[in-house]
Amino acid sequence: MYESLLRFPGDILGEFERLQREMEQVFGGVGRPVSIRALGRGAFPAITIGNRPDAIEVWALAPGIDPSKLEISIDRGLLTIAGERSADVPAETDKVNVYAKERFAGVFKRVISLPEDADPARVAAQYRDGVLRVTANRREEAKPRRIEVQ
Amino acid sequence: MNEKQELTEREETKPVPATAVRPPVDVVEDESGITLSADLPGLAKDRLQVRVDGDTLMVEGEASLDVPAGTEPVYAEVPPLIVYRRSFTLSRELDGTKVGASLKDGVLTLRIPKTEAAKPRRIDVNVG
């Protein structure tokens, strides 16, 4: 908490990168415990989460998906992102050779635990360049407020 | 090494920033050429570079998540700035001058045709 007092404002990207490096270590088997629902590296889609005073932002890197086939739901504070990515690699025949098949194909589902003050009625999602961004607004009463001294 | 392998991956020789990501690819060959698909989520068309230099095919780009000011990181499997880079060596039966590229929803599709001379031909056997 006190650390944030020393942080240079505006260095958000650096902060995210530091966290990502830390997480690589965490998933490597050392460090602090992580969420029971965190699947770690290699899960599809990869997820990054950020906190703002008025909203929680979730980015899911899900390239090559028809946005109308993405299922996004919120139930009891759990945000679920589910869908399917079809395999476009054809079967091998005597005229077709497949040399690499590294891209994810199949059904996917990721569940993210939202903070208590997230308002399930005010969640927005947009899909651009293969990235799904879900913005869950916080309840009005939970937003930080400036208190005037009388 | 597999004899059929026409597209081989090249070892990176240039220094790479710590955050450079090797995108996953699918590589499929048919009679007329090779189709390569690569996952590059977050990459806008104007930040993508596909270069053919001699026999080297290089795919490179910088993607960024749209992070609003005042956001505190909570959890990050991917950094908000991603540098994608991967290169391949083309064999001589592939025509590097006619590579077709399209980028849609973060998926790059490259079509690398074979040179006319390299396309399979049926050879008739004369009986005589």
Contacts between the chains, C-beta under 8 A, distances in Angstrom:
chain1	res1	chain2	res2	distance
A	4	B	72	7.9
A	10	B	69	7.3
A	12	B	67	5.6
A	12	B	69	7.1
A	12	B	70	7.8
A	12	B	71	5.5
A	12	B	72	7.8
A	12	B	73	7.4
A	12	B	80	7.6
A	13	B	67	6.8
A	13	B	79	7.6
A	13	B	80	5.2
A	13	B	81	5.8
A	15	B	72	7.2
A	15	B	73	5.0
A	16	B	67	7.1
A	16	B	73	4.4
A	16	B	76	5.2
A	16	B	79	5.6
A	16	B	80	4.7
A	17	B	19	6.8
A	17	B	76	7.8
A	17	B	79	4.6
A	17	B	80	7.5
A	17	B	81	7.4
A	18	B	73	7.9
A	19	B	73	4.4
A	19	B	74	7.9
A	19	B	75	7.4
A	19	B	76	4.6
A	20	B	76	4.0
A	20	B	77	7.2
A	20	B	78	6.8
A	20	B	79	4.6
A	23	B	75	7.4
A	23	B	76	6.1
A	23	B	77	6.8
A	35	B	75	7.6
A	38	B	75	7.4
A	40	B	77	7.8
A	41	B	77	6.6
A	43	B	77	7.4
A	45	B	41	7.8
A	46	B	77	4.3
A	46	B	78	4.8
A	47	B	75	6.9
A	47	B	77	5.4
A	47	B	78	7.8
A	48	B	65	6.6
A	48	B	73	7.7
A	48	B	75	6.6
A	48	B	76	4.6
A	48	B	77	6.1
A	48	B	78	5.4
A	48	B	79	7.8
A	48	B	80	6.9
A	49	B	73	7.7
A	49	B	74	4.3
A	49	B	75	4.0
A	49	B	76	7.4
A	50	B	67	6.3
A	50	B	71	4.0
A	50	B	72	6.4
A	50	B	73	5.7
A	50	B	74	6.0
A	51	B	71	6.7
A	51	B	72	4.5
A	51	B	73	7.8
A	51	B	74	5.2
A	52	B	68	6.4
A	52	B	70	5.6
A	52	B	71	5.2
A	52	B	72	7.5
A	53	B	70	6.7
A	56	B	74	7.8
A	57	B	67	7.6
A	57	B	68	7.3
A	57	B	71	6.3
A	59	B	65	4.9
A	59	B	78	7.7
A	61	B	41	3.9
A	61	B	42	6.5
A	61	B	78	5.9
A	61	B	106	7.5
A	62	B	41	6.9
A	63	B	39	4.8
A	63	B	40	6.8
A	63	B	41	4.1
A	63	B	105	5.8
A	63	B	106	3.1
A	63	B	107	4.9
A	64	B	39	7.0
A	64	B	104	7.5
A	64	B	105	5.4
A	64	B	106	6.5
A	64	B	107	3.9
A	65	B	105	6.7
A	88	B	26	7.3
A	88	B	37	6.9
A	89	B	26	5.0
A	89	B	28	5.9
A	90	B	28	6.4
A	95	B	30	6.1
A	95	B	31	5.4
A	96	B	28	6.5
A	96	B	29	7.0
A	96	B	30	5.2
A	97	B	4	5.5
A	97	B	28	7.2
A	97	B	29	4.5
A	98	B	26	7.6
A	98	B	27	7.2
A	98	B	28	5.3
A	98	B	29	7.9
A	99	B	4	7.8
A	99	B	5	6.4
A	99	B	6	7.8
A	99	B	7	6.4
A	99	B	27	4.1
A	99	B	28	7.3
A	99	B	29	6.7
A	100	B	25	5.3
A	100	B	26	5.9
A	100	B	27	4.1
A	101	B	26	5.5
A	102	B	24	3.7
A	102	B	25	5.6
A	102	B	26	6.7
A	103	B	24	4.9
A	103	B	25	6.8
A	103	B	26	5.1
A	103	B	37	6.4
A	103	B	38	7.9
A	103	B	39	5.5
A	104	B	24	7.4
A	104	B	39	7.7
A	127	B	105	7.6
A	129	B	41	6.8
A	129	B	42	5.6
A	129	B	43	6.1
A	129	B	44	5.7
A	129	B	63	7.4
A	129	B	105	6.8
A	129	B	106	5.0
A	130	B	39	7.5
A	130	B	40	7.3
A	130	B	41	3.8
A	130	B	42	6.6
A	130	B	43	7.6
A	130	B	105	4.7
A	130	B	106	1.9
A	130	B	107	6.6
A	131	B	41	5.2
A	131	B	42	4.8
A	131	B	65	6.5
A	131	B	106	6.7
A	133	B	65	7.7
A	133	B	66	6.8
